[in-house]
Each structure stands twice: as structure tokens, then as C-alpha cells.
Amino acid sequence: MVDFNLASELNIGGMSNRLLTLTPYSPNKAYHPVKMGIAGQVPLTQVSGSGGWQIVDRPRRAAATQWYDRSPFQLVIPAIMDQSVTYSATTPGEDVSQLLSWLSAPDVNATVIQPPTIKVNGPVLGTELTWVLYSLEHGDAIRNAQTGAIIQQALTITLYEYNPPFPSLVVGAGPAATAAKSNAGGTTKNYVVKSGDSLAKIASQQMKGVSLSKAESAIIAANRGDPALNMRSPGQILTTLLGKTIKIPSS
């Protein structure tokens, strides 16, 4: 159980050695930074089950190993919210409420329909990266006997590296608006993927007059309704889609 003994241990050797600050950013609303004590090891690892090398079947030949993408990094932070540790101007209860607000996107009319991105400052790896709050696990809490207010809260905070699906996502409209704009007019044409095709090659040949990044994003949006195609990233090589039919929006 987390208690004031841990708060005392975190003070040994200087506070700056065990303090971490998470600073959120969003074009939609103002958030405040949250400061916490680190109550254990904070490993920088990669999220399992996504990206990396994939096996591609090749008839009558050894299966190919194809690089798809890199799995994002993650930080798992055992944290303690306690003003005697952080000297924060906000209470543990206020900081927990702030963290909870980072798990939800603002309303659909916001500039970017996603929760805030986060910068990390403190004695951990990954401070040069941008992060998002993936999950928040509440541990034990100590409350003031008279008021019931939280004076110490243990948390496990999981951050994922932030890599936007579209280059313009952080400054433009959200994915739904991007898709709608890309498909203005509602017309598409079919295209059969050929050997050597990449998303960039198809976009430049089939959507002339449209910038490459916008054309790639428009093709991804037009085919999002078919999960079997698994079209998800600009620059994607379409080896696994050979012979399949995809939709090309009108340019």
C-alpha cells in the first residue's frame, strides 16, 4: 500500500531525481500540466502486436519477410500524487481529474477530434517523443479524515508514442472531416493493384493535380470501410494487395 513512508523515500537524494511532469497540448481547450513522483522503474518498451516484420506467403517459394512499420513506444509509469512530494499547486484530486480528461476527445465540432498529446519531462527515456495517455489505473488512496479529500493517490499511467495517421491531422480537420472532404462529390473509380504498386505510386498516377500526401490520405479514407484491405499509412507498399480492387476518389 502507498503511504507517507514512500513520500519520504522519494524525498531522499533530492526531489528532482524522481519527479516527472506531463504537459498536455490540444488546439481545442486548455489543460494544465500534471506533476508526479515516480514510484518505481519506468521502462521504455515497444507496444506488442503491431507493426514490425510480417510474414507474406509466396506460392511455391519460401515465405517473404516484409517490413510493415515500427511498433510505437510505450511508457508505463508507477506514480504517486502527493503535494508533499511534488509541491504542486494543484491537489491530487484535481490532478487525477485532469488526467481522466486526457482520455476523452472533445466534442465532434472541435478542430481536432482526439484527446491532447503530451510531452514528458523528467528522469526517464523518451522525453524527445510526443505521447498520448493510453490508460490510467488507480491504486490506493489516502484521504483526509475530516474532509474526505484525497491527499495521496497511487496511479499506473501508460503512455503510447503519438504518431498521427495523417500528416495534417494535428493542424487540420479530424479523420471524419478529412474523409468527407476527400470524397467530395461522392464519386470513386475502381483500380486493380498491380505488381510493384505502392500507395504513393497509385496516388501520383491516378490523382493528378492533388498533392501526394492529400491523395494518399484520400485513398486511405475511401477504402477504410473494407478492413480486409488494411490500408492505413501513407507510403505503404501494397504487396499483399496484388490483384485486389481498391477505390480511387475523384480528384
N, C-alpha and C positions, 0 to 999 in steps of 0.2 A: 504493500500500500504506500502511495506517495504521501509524505508528511513533511513537517518542517525540518526534520533531520536532513532530507535531501536538499532543501533550500539552503541549509547551512553548508553542505558539501559543495554545492555549486558556487558558493562564495569563496571557497578556498583557492588561493592562487590567482585571484583577480577575476572580476566578472566578465571582462571582455573575452576570456578564453572559452566561455561556454554560452555566450549569448548569440541568438540568431534573430534577424529581423526579416520579415516577409513584407514586401512593399507591392501592393496591387496597382494595376493600371487598367483603365477602361475609358473609352470615349463616351460612355453612356451616363455614368454617375460618379460621384466622388466616394472613394473608400479610404480608410485610414490604415497605415502600416500596423503590423502586429509584432510585438517583441516577445520572445520566449527564452526560457532556459533549456539547454539541451540536456536530457536526462539519460543519455546512452550514446551508442555508436550510430553514425548517420552514413551508411554505405551508399555510394553512387553505383547503381547497377542498371541493367537494361530490362525493359519490360519483356517478359517472355510471351511466346505465342504469336508474335507478329514480325513481319519483315524478315530480313536476312537471306541466307541461301535457301533456295527451294529446288525440289526435285521435279524435273519435267520429263514425262515419258516420251521416248522416241521409239517408234516401232522398229523391231529387229536390230536395235542398236542399244548400247549402254545408255541408261537414262542420263540426261544432262543436269548439271548443277547450274542454276541460273540465279544471279544476284537480283533480288527484287528491290529491297530498300533496307535502310538501317532501322532496327527497332529503337524507339525513343528511350532515353534515360529516365530513371526514377530516383527519387529520394524518399526514404522512409524515416521520419523524424520522431523520435520519442521526446515529447516536450512537456514542460511544466509552466503553467501560467501562475505567477505569484509576484506581486508587486515588491516583495522583499528581495526577490531575485532580479527582476528586470528594471525596477524603479520606473515603470511605465506610468504615464499619465492616465491611462485607462485601466479599469478593473478587469480581473479575469473573466467575469461575466460578460462585460462589454466586448472583450477580445474574442471570446467564444462565439458570441452573436455575429461579430464581424466575419470570422472565418466561415460560419454557416452561410452567410450571404454570398460568399465566393463560390458556392456550389451550384447556384442557380443563375440562369440567364435572366436579363431584364425583360421587359415586355417586348412583344413582337414588333413594335414600332421603333425600337432602338436602332441606333446607327449600325451596330454590330450585334447580332443575336448570339451572344456567348458570354459566359462569365469572364471576370477580369483575368488578365495574365499577371504573372508575379515575378519579381526579381528577389533573389535571396542574397543576404549579406551576413557573413559570419564565418566561423572556422569549419567550413565544410567544402567539399568539392562541388563544382557545378555552378559557382556564383556568376560565371560568364554567360550562362544559359538563361533562357526565359522559360518560366514554368506555369503550370495551371494546377489548381487544387483538385486532385482526383478523389480522395476520400478522407474522412475525418472520423476517428474512433475515440470516443470519450472513455477515459479511465475514471479513477476515483477522484472525488471532490471533497474538499474541506470547506464547511460553511461557518459563518459567524453565528454563534449560539443565540445571540439576541435578535439579529436582523434576518438571518437565513441567507444572506448574500454569500456568494462563492468567494472565498479568499485564496483558494488554491485549487487548480484543476490540472489533472494529468490528461494528455492527449497523445494519440499517434496520428501524425499527419503524413499523408502520402501525396507527393507531388510528381506529376508527369512533365517531361520536357514538352514545351509548346512548339509544334511545327504546323503552321496553318495549311489547310488543304488547298487553298488558292492564294497566290501571291498577293492579291489585292484585298484579302479578307479583313485585315486589321484596319484598313482605311476606307473601305467601300461598304457596300450593302452586304447583308448576311447571305448565306447559301441559298435560301429560298428566293430572295430577290435577284441574286445573281443568275439563278437558273431561269427565272421568269424573263429577265432581260435578255439572256442568251437566246431564248426561244421565242422572242417577239415575232408575231405573225403566225406562230404555231405550225410552221411547215418544216419538215425534215426530209432528207433523202437517205436511201439505204446505200451502204458501202460494204463490200466484202473484203475483209482483211487479207492481204497478200503477203507472201514471204518477204521479209526484210522491212515490213512496215513498222513504224513507230508512231506514237501519238503525234509527235511533232511533225513527222513527215506527212501524215494524213491531214493534219490541221493546215499546214502551209499549202498543200496542193488543192484541198477541197474548199478552203475558206479564204480565198484570195481577197486582199483588201482589209483583212482583220488582223490585228496584232497577234503574234504567235501565242502569247500567254492567254489572251482572251479567247482565241479559237480553241486551244486545248481545254480550257475550263468549260467552254460551251459544249464541247463534245462529251466531256465527263458528265455534265449536268443532264444532257439529252439522253444518256444511257444509264443513268442512276437507277431507273426503275427495273433494270434487269441485273440482279445480283450475280448471275452466272458469268457475266462479263468481267466483273471485278475491276472496272476502270476507276482508278482513284487518284492517280498522281500525274501532273504534267511531266512530260519527258519519258513517260512509261514506254517500254518496249513491249510490243504486242505479240510475242512469240506464241503464247498459249492461246491466242485468239485466231490463229491461222484458219481461214475458211469460214469464220463466223461473220454474221452480218451485224453491223453497228449503224447507229443513226447519226447523220451529219446535219446540224441545224443550218437553216438558210443564212447566208452571210449578208 
